[in-house]
Amino acid sequence: MRKGSTLRRRGFRKRPGEGVEKDLPIDMLVSGEGEGIRLDAFVAGAIGVGRGPAARAVEQGRIRVDGLARKPSFRLKQGMRVQGACPAPRQAGPVEPVGIPLEVLYEDEWIVVVNKPAGMSVHPGAGASGPTLAGALIARYPEMALVGDPERPGIVHRLDKLTTGVMVAARNAHAHAVLSRAFKAHEHTRIYLALCWGSPGKDSGTIETFMQRNPKDRTRMTSRAKEGRRAVTHWEVLKRWRDFALLRLKLETGRTHQIRVHLAESGHPVAGDPVYGPRRRARTIPDPRVRSALEALSRQMLHASLLGIRHPATGEYLEFTSEPPEDMRAFMSALDAAQEGS
């Protein structure tokens, strides 16, 4: 703890070998030594959590400065009061390896590129359950356990648990540093395919907004904001059906839930989206084949179909692709059948 600071930590306990059971509270006055420090770094150092969990708690509004929500990058000043709570780690120690098969698209001594299936979280975290991509990677490549953040070894970007498609991970520290900087600077190409409700009035366009946590529900994001992080999505229609369309989307930025929020708040939510999708609209679909296929969906119809990166060792530009998974193909087949039969 920094000299001149005050800290109260109550309401939690540890069992041997386990992580903290409850949230880690923080109530601190910033001393002179804390002047100019980023809020997320201050919180991480004060309560002993990783920078990532601290930043997420700040973004979710769980930690405030003088009662106000701030960004993780906010620079503190002496005398400010930092209060709130950060979720405690679910368990202590590194990610556990899990021996489950992976569809590897490319591998060398620097990187591995995989086709992530639906239902697999990228790394352990709040709300994550079941096997993770990080666990599967270190089971296959044990050296990756020491690469990057122990809570997300080798991981340089992510996809939502229910989103499928191409991902790259780093197999050594140099590759991790190079790729992390490139993703932060958006020096990569990410193309997605999405099946959305309705049919956009134009064939292509760009959605540019600010994005931030929804003030009414901190588990959701919103683009209906006057400030936040810049979010840009370029889209084009590949195919139209009566009630749905297939879109090709290129991300200029990579914000949490960016495509799902941009499409939902523009009136064309992703089919099957359990968070941002429409309620009870399946019953409005006249064709029974499409209605049945829609009701059978267990996730959003969003697929990361192409990833382009610069190789961290050679600088060569590489692109990796994957075809839509079976559930997306089945839904499109139902749409085709209904269109042909109409």
Secondary structure, DSSP 8 states (H G I E B T S, - for coil): --TT------S----TT---SS-EEEEEE--GGGTT-BHHHHHHHHHT--HHHHHHHHHTTSEEETTEE--TT-B--TT-EEEEEE---SSSSS---------EEEE-SSEEEEEE-TT-BSS--TT--S-BHHHHHHHH-GGGGGSS-TTSTTBSS---TT-EEEEEEESSHHHHHHHHHHHHTT-SEEEEEEEEES--SSSEEEEEEEEEEETTEEEEEES--SSSEEEEEEEEEEEE-SSEEEEEEEESS--TTHHHHHHHHTT--BTT-TTTS-SS-GGG---HHHHHHHHT--S--EEEEEEEEE-TTT--EEEEE----HHHHHHHHHHHHHHHH-
